[in-house]
Each structure stands twice: as C-alpha cells, then as structure tokens.
C-alpha cells in the first residue's frame, strides 16, 4: 500500500503594508475624494492652506499621488506637450534665445500639471524624425522654429494633434506666436544707415543661398528682406551676404572672418542673431579690428549676454520670455478646446549700445 505524500504549505504572510489610496487621504483630512484629487490635478481650485494640509497628510500616510497611468486612462490625456526642435539638444541649448523661451513656456504650463516632452532634430534632417512624432505620447505639439515642409509637422497633422508654432513656419489655421522679424531687421539696417555706413556685410542664418526667397526658414527670409529693403531704399548696393550656422561658434567666426577680410571690407555687419554677432565681434578682435571704430556690429534677439559683451551689443530686442508665455497660454487654450486664434506677432525694438558708431 502506497501512501501519498503531502507537503504542507503554511499560509502566506506579508510584512508589506497596503498602499495608501486617495480615499485614505480624503478620510484622514475629512474632505471629499474630489478635493484630494484637485490638490494634485487642479491646485488652483483649492486654498493654499487646504492644499498644503492635504499634501502633508498624504506624505504622512505614504501616499505618493495619483497613479499617472490610471489618470491617463481615465482622462484620455497624457499630460505631455511634444516640443519639436530643429537641432540636437546640445546644439539647441547652446542658444540662449531658445532657453529663455522654453523656460517661460514650461513655467506657464506647469501649474496645469503638463510637462514638456523634447523631440530633438538630427543633423541630416529638418526637425525630429516623423516616426518619433508619430510614436510620442503627447496631447499637443509645439514646433519651435522649424523649416518649411518639415516632415515632423505632417506627422503632427496625421495624428490630429493640436499644434502651436513658435516663430516658424507659418501654417494656415494654426496657432502661432512670433516677432516682427522683417520690422526688426529694418530697424537695425536703418540705424546703421543713419550712422553713415554704406558698405555692409550680412551674417545670415543657415540654409540661405543669397536671396530672401531661397531659405527654408521663414524667419531668415523675413530678416533678410528687412535688411535688403531698407538698404535698397537708401540706395546702398555694396552688400555681401555670408551664411553661418549660428549654433556653431567656430564656423560663425570663420564666416565673419571671411566678411572682414574681403578686399573691400564692410564697415558694418548685420547679424541675424546675437550669437552670430558675438562671433563677429570675436573675429574682429582676432583680426585687430576695433568695434565700433573699425566696424559696427548689430545683432538680433537681445539675449542677456548682449548687455555685458565687450563691447555691449547693439541689437534688436524681442520679448523672448513673453513669446514663451504666449505659447504656453495658446497650449492651454487649445487643450481646453478653444478655437484657434489669429497669429500673434510680438513687437520689437532696437537696443542701442556700444557696438555701433558713426563712420
């Protein structure tokens, strides 16, 4: 006779504590479940004192906050904003104009619980790959200064995502905020003409082949048109245009050096960004030229460094932080299903400093 052997398995016990829930926090504070949810998702609906009390009690109970996956499934929202860049992250963040605008945008949307998902571009492409845009978990897209016809924008359209454009490209029925590029360039050129300059060099942004109509970037075309129209109106034809990637200091310096070593050297340089202007100043110094005694230089953007460069830079001032704030407000409006507003163009002005002088 065979006896069957049985293994005794004692009841499983666990020392792990049950994960506290939103209901536990509500009971401990003595408020509704919805009130606790608002403390995390809609803080503007509560008083500061009540929200701090809820968060303090939640911390004491070990409640980490709503599960983001569950929240996404319940609301059909990811809480992410896809931010489309033309260049790599390292190149993009060497541009202070972008950093200021992006920071203002992030601060504007942060109270709503939304976060930025950065989609960088690649050197061989305009903007991020379309495949990355198609796969991104995001509720809305923000395009920062992309070229016309960028495939990533077609991917945004294919997904049916709301879109906010900062600067470029201008698209029909799309929320957009930018500055008066043409008007700002005209201010810079007029300033130098009034100082008596007649020989000009233009340090232009990339992908420009000599005329305002051939750049892939709307802003580049507009700034070049502003320069050329103003100089033409003054009867000035002695103009040399050189292209320089403004996110590469060494190549920008090389382009400026090419302008400043021409057989007939320009007495004034119009630069399409402050970064290009700084490179031009450095190139002038290396050549033993004095700024502004030998050559006057004007930038565009008025980034913080412009005020304390050597010499302080005359430049076109645009409201970079304001541009980011407006973009953030457009994002929140579109997420709330508001209609697409007309394009918003922020004004510019000329900040005259010590890098320009009469000839």
Helices and strands as residue ranges (DSSP letters): H 22-29, H 33-41, G 43-45, H 48-61, H 68-75, E 80-84, H 89-92, H 96-110, E 115-119, H 130-135, E 140-144, H 151-159, E 162-166, E 175-179, H 181-194, E 200-204, H 218-233, E 239-243, H 249-260, E 268-271, H 274-286, E 296-301, H 305-308, E 314-318, H 320-335, E 344-346, E 348-351
